[in-house]
Amino acid sequence: MARVRVPIAFTRIDRWLIGVLVAAGGAAAFVLWLSEAMIAPPRPRVSESGRPTIGLSVEADAGGLRVTAATGPAREAGLRRGDRIVAVDGKKAMTAGDLAEVVSGAGDGKTVNVEALRRRGGGDETAVMADVKVVVQTVSPADQGLQYEDVSFPNADGLALRGWYIRPPADGSGRAPAIAYGHGNAADRRHWLPLALAVHEAGFAQLLFDFTGRGESDGEVITLGVHEAGDLRAALDTLAAKPEVDPMRLAVAGRSMGAAAALFLAANDARVKALVLDSPFADLTALVDRVLAGEHLPPFIVRPMLFAVAGWRAHYTPGSVRPVEAIRKVKVPILLLHGDKDTVVPFEDALALKAAAGGKLTLVPLPGLDHNTPRPDAYRNQVVEFLSHTLPDTWRTP
């Protein structure tokens, strides 16, 4: 018997259903992709931070660059902290960016000629000429001339958090205050390094670590402040157990996501005696709505699906992430710094947090700075002054 091929006929409702299924599948894939950006953004790692260096840390000074730390090759070549750099490879009027460009262009194993002036006891300056070898190293506190320990400690879920512990100055008397730092969502522990030397010299122990799902720590996802607050709690446990640390003088600092996490922690942990916050958001729902609207996506349609998927994948409730509510419970002094040109978390969020604060809050606008703009020297000085004033030696535990 001959086979008879019967054509498959699609009715109008069949085509409609197929179209709905295709559209639903595309929407699901799109929301899944969006949730990836929310809970698993790019993940920088210290182990992948190798870059050419000559071991110099500098800051802008009248007439050039002042050396704040000379380590490794720079120290071996005879440069010292306090030297004023006049020229590098014959180029004068150098900025920190110019210096970095020269070093990067030289490459591993090459030498860079540094001309500097060193002030003597009588006020006279002596010329210093140094041929400094370029080496490739990963970023660490040693770049600031700081001794440190690689540490690992568990959070409440048993995941290993990895970071750097910087001991307080050895010449301090008694137990020292300490600070734990929480970084932003697409960053790692290196965020705090530009302040580490000044905070160390102010007498503080410091714990810089990678949140769960970030950097070298265990885990795969983030929660924009919720579970990260638990990571900061584990960091305080680690600091408080150090014999050289005063458990009654603990501070927490954070930037962006880390600042939100610091607020959630301080609202429920009386050990926190001071907060340094850089550009925290006030309300995650409002933040996500702004981002979606900026991409011409309707928030009232996309956000509920995004929150459902992200919350399911990372085990939290995104709609409940509201630092503006947590700050009402915080009674300790807060230093809040925020760029007035922030295009990610607008300055209005800082004003909302200030209005809702339950304790003393000092708001410091950062003129002309965006969310990820490098912070100026004045920023570092303000942070150190706040910490020293808020956690003075008179509070010291014997």
N, C-alpha and C positions, 0 to 999 in steps of 0.2 A: 504494500500500500504506500502510495506516495505521501511524503510529509507535506502538510499544508502550513505555510507560515502565516500566522495571524498577526497583523501589525498591532502594536500597542498604541492605544489611543489615549491621549491626555485630554482630560476635560479642562475647562477653565478653572475649576476648583483645585484640580491636581496641580496645575501650573502655579496657582496662587500659594498652595501649601509648600511647594518646592521653593518658591521665592522667599517665603517666610523662613523656612529652614536655613537657606543659604544666608539670608540677612542675619538670622539669629546666631549662626555659627561665626559669621564675620564679626558681629558685635562682641561675642564672647571672647574671641581671639584678641580683639582690640582692648577690651577691658583687662584681660590677662596681661597684655603687654604694658598697659598703664600701671597695673599693680606692681609689676616688676620694678618700674622706676620709683615707686613709692616705698617698697619694702626691701629692695635689693639694688640700690643704685651702684654706680661704679665704686670699686673697692680698692683704694690704694693701700699698699703694704710697705712697711719700712724695709723689708727684705728686698724690695724692688726699687729702692730709692737711690741706688748707686749713681753718683755724679762726680765729675772732676772737681777737685778742691785743692787748695793750698793750705788749709787749716787756719784761715783768717776769718774772724767775725768782726764786722765794722759797723760804725754808725756815723751819720753825717755830723760834721763838725766844721767850725769856721775855718775856711781855707782848705777843706778836703775831707778826708775820712780818718776817723780815730779808731784805732784797733781796740776792740773790747775783749778779744780773746785771741791768743796765738797758740795753736796746738800743732802737733805733728810736724809736717814739713816746714811750716812757718817758724815754729819755735826752733827747730833744728838749724834753720838758716840764720837765726839770730834776731828775729823780730819779737817784740814784747808788747804786752798790753800797755796802752797809753801812747804808743808810737803814732805819729801823724803821717799818713801816706801822702806823698807829694806827687808821685808818678808811678805808673806801672807800664813796663815795656816802653818807656819814653813818653807815654801819654799822660798829660797833666789834667788837672781839674776833673778827677775821676768821681763818679757816683758809685754807689754800691752795685747798681745794675751794670755799669761799665766794667767794674772789676769782675763781676760774674761772667760777663761776656768774654773778656780776655782769657780767663781761666778755662772756660768751656771750649773756646777756640783752640787753646794750646794742646789739649789732649793729654792722655795718660803718659807719664814718664817724661814729658817735656819740662822745661824750666821757664819761670816767669821772673823778670827782673823787677824788684820792688825798691823804690827810693822812698825813704821815710826820714822824719826828723824826730829825735828823742830829746825830751826836756830833761836837763840835769838839775841837781839840787839848787844851783845858784840861779836858775831861771834861763840859762843859755840852752840853745838847742844844738844837738850834734847830728850830723848826717849819718844815716844808716843805709848801706847798700846790701841787698840780699837777693841771691838767686835761689828761688824757691821751686822745689820740684812739685809738679802736678801729679796727684794720685786720685784714683777712683775709690770712693768710700761711700757706704750708706750713711744716711743722716742719723745723728744721735746727739745726746747732750754733750758728748765730748767735743763737738764742734764749738760749743760755748766755753770750753775749758772746764767742764763739770764732770766729776766722777759720778758714776751711776751704777745701778745693778739692774740686770734683766730680771724681771719678776713674773711669776704666774700665780694666780689665785683663783679660786672657784667662785662663781655666783650661786644664787640660791637653787638654780637648776643643775648645778654640777658642771657647768661648762667652764672651760679654762679661759680666763681673761689674762692677756699678756701686755706688759708695759715696761716702763722704766721707773725705778725708785731713785730719787735724788736725795741723799741724806742732807740734813741741815749742816751749816758750817761747823767745823770741828772745834772752833774756838768759842762756841756759844756756852753759856753757863746754864745748867739745868736743862729741863726738857723743852723742846722747841715746838712752836705751832706748826701745823701742816695743812696742806691743801691738796685735794683730789681734783683732777680736771677731766671734763667730758667734752669730746669734740663734736663737730657737726656731722650731718648724715652721710656726706660723701667724702669724708676726711678721715684722719686718724690722729693718734697721739701727738704727732708733730705740730699740730695747730698751736700748741702752747709754747713751743721752744723759743720763739723770740722774746718771751718774758722770763724764761727759766733762770737765767743768770741773775737778773735783778731781784727776782723773788728769793732766790737762794741767798743772795747777799743781804737781804732783809731779815734773814734768820729762819726761813721756812724749810721744812721737809716737803717734798713734792712727789706725787704719784700720778704719772701720765700713762694712760692705758688705752687700749682699743676696746670699744664696746663690743658686745656680742654681735656676731655677724659682720664685723668690721676688722680691717687690718689683719693682724696675726692671731686674733682671738677666735675661739670656737664659735660655731653657729653660722647661719646662712641669711637671716633676715633681721630687720630692724623694726621698731614700733614707734619711732619719732618721739620718744621720751618716756613711754610707759614702762616697758621692761628695762629700759636703760637706767631708770631711777634705782632699780634693784642692783644693777651693776655698780652704780656709784655707792650704794650702801655697802656692798662687798669691798669696795675700795676703802671706805672709811673704817671698816672692820680691820683691814690690813694695816692701815696707818695707826689705828689706835693700839694695835698689838706691838708696835715698835717701841722698844724701851727708851729711845731717844725722843719720842714724840709725846707731847702733852695732849692727852685725850680730851681735855677741856677746852682746847683751842684748835678746833678743826674747822676749816673752811672748804667750800666747794665752788669751783668755777666751771663755766660751760659756755659754749658758743652754739647758737642756733638750736639744733636738736639737743645738744648737751646742756644748754641753758634751760630748756624746757624740762629735761630730766632732773636738773638740779632743783628746780622749783617743786616738782612732785616729791622729791626726797625731803627737802627742807620742811615741807608742809606736815611731814609725819615723823621726822627724826630729830629729836631735840639735841643731838650731838652737833648738828650744824650750827655754827655760831656766826657765820658770815657767808654772803653769796656775791660772786662776781659774775655777772651775766652779760653776754654779748649777743645782741640781736635775737632774742627768743621770740617766737610767734605767740600771739595771744590765744588763738583758737584755730585748731586744725581744720575744721569745716570751712571757716572763712578763708583760710589760706588756700585750700584745695579749690574752692570755688573761684578764687581770683586766678589761679593758674589755669583752670579749665576755660574760664571766660577769655583769658588771654590767648588761648589756642582756638578760640571760636567754637568751643564745645559747650552745649547747654548744661550747666552744673546740675540743674534740678533733675535731669535725666541720667547723666553720666555718673555723678557723685555717688548716689545710692548703690549702683552696681559696683563701682570702684571700691567703696568702703566694704561692701559685703565680701568681695573677693580678697582684698588685702587683709581684712580682719580674719577671714577664714585661714588664709595662708600663714599669717604671722601670729595668730591666736591672741587677738586683742580687739577692742571696739574703737575704731578710729573716731567716731563721733563724740566719744567721751574725753578726747585729748584736748583739755582746755586749761592751759597754764593760767589764764586770767582768773579762773576759779581757785586754783591752787594757791596763788599768791595772796589771796585773802587770809589764808591760814598761817602765812609766814610772818613771824614777828622779829626776826633777826635783821640786822642792817644789810641792805642790798645796794650794790653798785651796778647800775644798769647803763651799758654803753650801746649806742645804736647809730648806725650811719643814717644821716638825714636824706641820703639819695639811694637808700636801699630799694632795689627793684624786686627782691624776692619776698622779704618780710618788711612791709612799709613802716615808716617811722610812726605811723598812727598806732601800730601795735604796741610800741613802747609807751605811748601816751595812755593807751588803755590799761596797760599793766601798772603804770604809775598811779592812775586813778583808782585802781582796785586794790593796791597794796595795803596789807594789814599792818605793816610796820614802817620803819624809816627806810625810804628809798631815795637814792641820789641818781638822777637821770643825767647822763652826759651825752649830748648829741655829738656825733662825729661828722663835722662839716665836710660835705662833698664826697663821703665814702659810701660805696655800695656794700652789698652783703658780704662779698668775698674779697673786697679790697684789702691789701695789706695795711695793718694798723701802724700809725706813726709812733715816734718815740714818746710823745706826750701821753699816749694811751698807756704805755708801759709804766710811766711815772705815776699816773693816776691810780692804776691798779695797786702798785706797791704802796703808795701813800695810804690808800684805803685799808689795805690789809694790815699794815703796821699800826694804824690808828685804831682799828676795830679789834685787833687781837694783840694788845700790848703786853710787854713783859710783866706788868703789874698783875696780870691775870694768871701768871705762870703757876703751874702745879709743881710742888717740890719733887 
